[in-house]
Structures are given as C-alpha cells and as structure tokens.
Amino acid sequence: MTELILIGAGHAHAFVLEAFAEHPEPGLKITLITPQARAPYSGRVPAWLAGECDFSDITIDFEWLASRAQARLILDSVTEISAGRRQLKLAGGDWIGFDLASINIGATLKTPVFKASGPQVLSMRPLEALQTRWQALLGDMSRWPAGQPRRILAVGGGAAGCETLLSIQARFRAERPDIDWQGTLLGDTPRPLSTAGKLPATLLRHELKKANIRWVGNRRACAVIDGGVEDNLGHHHPADLILWATGAQGHDWLKESDIVLDERGFIPVESTLAVRDHAALFAAGDCARFDPPLPNAGVYAVRMGPVLAANLRRACRGETLKDWRPPRRVLSLVGTGQARAIASRGVLGVAGRWVWRWKRRIDRRFIARFNPGTPR
Ligand SMILES: Cc1cc2nc3c(=O)[nH]c(=O)nc-3n(C[C@H](O)[C@H](O)[C@H](O)COP(=O)(O)OP(=O)(O)OC[C@H]3O[C@@H](n4cnc5c(N)ncnc54)[C@H](O)[C@@H]3O)c2cc1C
C-alpha cells in the first residue's frame, strides 16, 4: 500500500478527494488531516459577512468528500513535518509516517503589535477562526449605544480589506441605522486594489466613495494603540473597531519542519506542485510559493486542484509528473456590500448588482459540487 496524507482541508484538496472518489487508485490509502470537518470557501465569505447566508452555507463538507474517497479522516492539526524521515507530527503528539504527502493549509497573517489593549481587532485570517470572532462582534454591535459615531478602520488595501470593510459597514448600517458608522481603509500602496487594472481600481474607488469610506494610502499600520492604530510614520488613526487584513504569510509551525521556506514562510514548489528538493511532498494553494509568485487568492488554489490530483496519482504510480501553467489572467469578483460586486479580468472591469448575482451563482455552484444534497 502507498500511504498518501493530505494535510489541510484547502480548496485544492477538495478536488483531490473528488478525483480519487471518482477513480479510486488501487493500492493507495488516503488520510486527510484537518482540524475541522467543514472548511470555509473564500468566495462566499462576503455573502456570509453581509448576512446573506449562514456559516454552514459557505463551507465545504470534507467529511463527506473523505468518505466518498474512502479516505481516513483525522480531526487534528499537523505541527511539524519531517520530509527526510517521511513523518509528520500531530498536535496530539503522535507521529505518522507517509509515502506521499500534500500540504494545502492556506496562510495566516502577521498579527499586529499591541502597545495597549486598544480597540477590538477582527483578524481576517485564518478564515476558519473567523466564525466565532464574528459572532462575538455581532453580539457586541447589537449592544453599542445609539446616537454615537463608531469608526471602523480596515488595515490592508487588497481585495480582502476592501471587500470586508464594504460588506461589514453595509451590514452594520442596515442593522444599526441609529449609529453614525465611519469607515476608513488604510494601506501601504498609493491606491486600494493596487495590483488590479486601472478600470477595476477606479470602480472600487467609486464604491468606497459611495459608501463614504476614506482611503489613507502609503501608510503601513504597525501597532494597535489606545483608541486606534499607529502607522510607520508615527501617525495615529482613531478606531473603535479594526479589521486586520494585511498580506498573507506562511504558518509559523512550518519553520519547525525540514523544508526550506521563502522569506514569507511559504513552501517553494516546482511547476509540478512537488515541493522543491522533496519528491514525496506536494504543496498547493496559499501555502505554496510558485515561481513566479502568484497572488494569494482562492481561485489559484482551485485551479491547482485537478493538477495536484493528477500528479499525486502519477507520483504514486512512479510516472513522470506534468507541469502546471497558471492562467495569465483570472476572473476576480470582489463583493462591495449592498448586494453589489466588481468583476475584473486584467484591465477590464464592471460593477453592479447583476455582478453580485453572477458571483453568487458561481460560488453556490462551487459549494454544491462538494456538498451532498445542496442545490446547484
Ligand atoms: C476575508 C477574505 C476574503 C477573501 N475573498 C476571496 C475571494 O472572494 N476570492 C478569492 O479567490 N480569494 C479570496 N480570499 C483569499 C482566499 O481566502 C485564499 O486565497 C484561499 O482560501 C486559499 O485557499 P487554500 O486552499 O490555499 O487554503 P484554505 O482555504 O485557507 O484552507 C486551508 C485549510 O487547511 C487547514 N489547516 C490549517 N493549518 C493546518 C494544520 N496545521 N494542519 C491541518 N490542517 C490545517 C485549515 O483548517 C483549512 O481548512 C479571501 C481571503 C480573505 C481573508
């Protein structure tokens, strides 16, 4: 028997389990290790934050996927990998051996320095930890006194920061119209969504303006202080609530492993998704560092899924692996609150309610694919 261990219930592993369920590989024993049996799908996060659906509606049912693929499911976290010994350690302390392993554990972000207990901070990664924090915040929000201004400061001018601030502020305004909500978006680039084309970035600026959200650019938030955030120039930005959505970085525990990581803690992979210098290890999604680097977006984890499945099958048969070529441009759909979204592909961009409905259709179809009994 060949022992294949899938570490993490990331988007790419949903495709791997589906592929081995549809075409079982004789002599292959699969194990999935994940702390939760249901994993959130990033595309549906703004719909959930906006109150359009429940958390369970935005998750992928990995227990079902594993049982279809006749894979063993271990509900635990991996805390160390020894690629040399082909073993991994669980949080519970046990070591497990493998012939092949694939890592799809997403990313985390650099947490702020707290110089004071400061205002409430909602960290946007890891996504699976957001559920409890968000529920607690909704509870707090319902108790905030009427008639006073409340300042929401989102740190991070990328898609996650823009999307979450717009969605959350729209929801808070709808649920607590008796509060004067004031939104600010702070980022270290000259404009928000700086990697997007000119037209999508202009559309976003328009949405921010409509929502009365102020953009503060070229500033790097450094610390949470009493009453707000301090930036790299020593300026203070007042806030009652901070949404922390800065750039992604690798999970800290990977540093305990014998894998050489890049400067952001990601795992360098070949174009076959095999980990560099470790033929028995694969990595995909946010935790993998492709060459040239790709943006940390769920869409790439999704595109890598079928290729990862095919190469894991080839590896277990001892066949030559195939290269993956990332798409030059991908469709990006960013929710902007109030049931609106921006679609962009390269320099092209459109915005509106119909874009949100389109996004919802695409995302629901994706969720339904990996959940039994969900209508597409
Ligand atoms: C607020 C927000 C909104 C976003 N919106 C979008 C969007 O609209 N479109 C888009 O393309 N991207 C979006 N992104 C980016 C997207 O979330 C990520 O790029 C995507 O989830 C990465 O997928 P993945 O498969 O690499 O891992 P993930 O989907 O993050 O899954 C990783 C899995 O690994 C598990 N895991 C973690 N550590 C361990 C461990 N030690 N042992 C075992 N298992 C572990 C986790 O529990 C999780 O189930 C958004 C990000 C944020 C923060």
The ligand as a MOL file (V3000), in Angstrom:
LIG
                    3D

  0  0  0     0  0            999 V3000
M  V30 BEGIN CTAB
M  V30 COUNTS 53 58 0 0 0
M  V30 BEGIN ATOM
M  V30 1 C -11.7070 37.9760 4.0830 0
M  V30 2 C -11.1530 37.2690 2.8950 0
M  V30 3 C -11.8960 37.2110 1.7130 0
M  V30 4 C -11.3870 36.5370 0.6060 0
M  V30 5 N -12.1300 36.5080 -0.5520 0
M  V30 6 C -11.6370 35.8790 -1.6200 0
M  V30 7 C -12.4030 35.8090 -2.8280 0
M  V30 8 O -13.5200 36.3460 -2.9210 0
M  V30 9 N -11.8610 35.1500 -3.8930 0
M  V30 10 C -10.6290 34.5400 -3.8090 0
M  V30 11 O -10.1820 33.9380 -4.7990 0
M  V30 12 N -9.8890 34.5730 -2.6870 0
M  V30 13 C -10.3490 35.2280 -1.6050 0
M  V30 14 N -9.5980 35.2800 -0.4580 0
M  V30 15 C -8.3110 34.5520 -0.4070 0
M  V30 16 C -8.6160 33.1040 -0.0490 0
M  V30 17 O -9.2470 33.0200 1.1960 0
M  V30 18 C -7.4090 32.2170 -0.0050 0
M  V30 19 O -6.5610 32.5110 -1.0780 0
M  V30 20 C -7.8300 30.7530 -0.1000 0
M  V30 21 O -8.7030 30.3890 0.9460 0
M  V30 22 C -6.6150 29.8320 -0.0750 0
M  V30 23 O -7.0670 28.5300 -0.2590 0
M  V30 24 P -6.1800 27.2920 0.2030 0
M  V30 25 O -6.7610 26.1110 -0.4900 0
M  V30 26 O -4.7620 27.5800 -0.0060 0
M  V30 27 O -6.3840 27.1640 1.7850 0
M  V30 28 P -7.6160 27.4520 2.7370 0
M  V30 29 O -8.8930 27.5840 2.0070 0
M  V30 30 O -7.1990 28.5820 3.6190 0
M  V30 31 O -7.6900 26.1200 3.5900 0
M  V30 32 C -6.6650 25.7050 4.4510 0
M  V30 33 C -7.1600 24.5710 5.3080 0
M  V30 34 O -6.0640 23.9930 5.9900 0
M  V30 35 C -6.4110 23.7670 7.3400 0
M  V30 36 N -5.2170 23.8420 8.1600 0
M  V30 37 C -4.5430 24.9630 8.5290 0
M  V30 38 N -3.4870 24.6350 9.3020 0
M  V30 39 C -3.4950 23.2940 9.4020 0
M  V30 40 C -2.6580 22.3560 10.0770 0
M  V30 41 N -1.6130 22.7540 10.7920 0
M  V30 42 N -2.9480 21.0340 9.9840 0
M  V30 43 C -4.0070 20.6240 9.2660 0
M  V30 44 N -4.8280 21.4690 8.6170 0
M  V30 45 C -4.5720 22.7780 8.6870 0
M  V30 46 C -7.4120 24.8480 7.6680 0
M  V30 47 O -8.2170 24.4560 8.7550 0
M  V30 48 C -8.1780 24.9820 6.3560 0
M  V30 49 O -9.2510 24.0960 6.3450 0
M  V30 50 C -10.1040 35.9300 0.6660 0
M  V30 51 C -9.3610 35.9900 1.8540 0
M  V30 52 C -9.8660 36.6460 2.9660 0
M  V30 53 C -9.0360 36.7080 4.2280 0
M  V30 END ATOM
M  V30 BEGIN BOND
M  V30 1 1 1 2
M  V30 2 1 2 3
M  V30 3 2 2 52
M  V30 4 2 3 4
M  V30 5 1 4 5
M  V30 6 1 4 50
M  V30 7 2 5 6
M  V30 8 1 6 7
M  V30 9 1 6 13
M  V30 10 2 7 8
M  V30 11 1 7 9
M  V30 12 1 9 10
M  V30 13 2 10 11
M  V30 14 1 10 12
M  V30 15 2 12 13
M  V30 16 1 13 14
M  V30 17 1 14 15
M  V30 18 1 14 50
M  V30 19 1 15 16
M  V30 20 1 16 17
M  V30 21 1 16 18
M  V30 22 1 18 19
M  V30 23 1 18 20
M  V30 24 1 20 21
M  V30 25 1 20 22
M  V30 26 1 22 23
M  V30 27 1 23 24
M  V30 28 2 24 25
M  V30 29 1 24 26
M  V30 30 1 24 27
M  V30 31 1 27 28
M  V30 32 2 28 29
M  V30 33 1 28 30
M  V30 34 1 28 31
M  V30 35 1 31 32
M  V30 36 1 32 33
M  V30 37 1 33 34
M  V30 38 1 33 48
M  V30 39 1 34 35
M  V30 40 1 35 36
M  V30 41 1 35 46
M  V30 42 1 36 37
M  V30 43 1 36 45
M  V30 44 2 37 38
M  V30 45 1 38 39
M  V30 46 1 39 40
M  V30 47 2 39 45
M  V30 48 1 40 41
M  V30 49 2 40 42
M  V30 50 1 42 43
M  V30 51 2 43 44
M  V30 52 1 44 45
M  V30 53 1 46 47
M  V30 54 1 46 48
M  V30 55 1 48 49
M  V30 56 2 50 51
M  V30 57 1 51 52
M  V30 58 1 52 53
M  V30 END BOND
M  V30 END CTAB
M  END
